[in-house]
Amino acid sequence: MSTITATATRVGVYLIEDQEYYRSPLGDAEVVADEHAHFADGTWSAYLLMTVVECPHCGQLYTTDSLGGVVVDTTTLVDSVVWADDPSLGRTADDDYLTGQIRELIQAEQDSPTPPAVWVPLNPPAQLVR
């Protein structure tokens, strides 16, 4: 896999809690019970990862893709965008699952950019608005 590089349109991944995942537990009952125990003690969370692009003309954020139900260790990255040029995305021997998922979504958008005509405006929390 190639290294993530900056493009003319800035690409990143916006992380939010996946509330739908908590409401509709599907799958093996033992796995669901284990997940819910981790959710209850705060060690795991379910996230929705949204691929975002920043319009190079106006700075507005748009979403182009999403991946829901990503259950990982709870992170402080919730409600923020991890941009392609973030140094934390550099490959290391101890990459975690979340970092890998973020890197793959960014790489997919960079390899096959979504046409601007199908971008969906992202309405992020106030801290992301310039």
C-alpha positions, 0 to 999 in steps of 0.5 A, a space after each residue: 500500500 502506498 503512503 498517504 499524501 496530500 491532494 489538492 482537496 484536503 482529505 480526512 476522517 471525521 469520527 463520531 459515536 455510532 449511536 445506532 450501533 448501541 441501539 441495535 446489537 446484532 450478531 453472536 450473543 456472547 460477542 454482544 454481551 462482551 461489547 456491552 460490558 466494555 461499553 459500560 465500563 468505558 473502555 470501548 466505544 462504537 464509532 462512525 467514521 466519515 470520509 471528509 473532504 475540504 473544498 479548496 475554494 471555500 473551506 466547507 467540509 463535505 462527506 463522501 463515504 462512511 463506515 459504521 460500527 467500528 468498535 475500538 478502544 475509546 478515543 479522544 478523537 471523537 468529534 474531530 477530523 483526522 487529516 491525511 497529513 496528521 503525523 499519527 497516521 505514519 506507519 508504526 509497528 504498533 498501529 491500532 485498528 482505528 488508525 488502520 481504518 482511518 488510513 484506509 478510508 483516506 487512501 480510498 478517497 485519494 485513490 478514487 476521488 469522489 466527484 464534487 457533484 455528489 459531496 454531501 455537506 457535513 454539519 460538524 460541531 462548532 469546534 470544527 467550523 472555521 
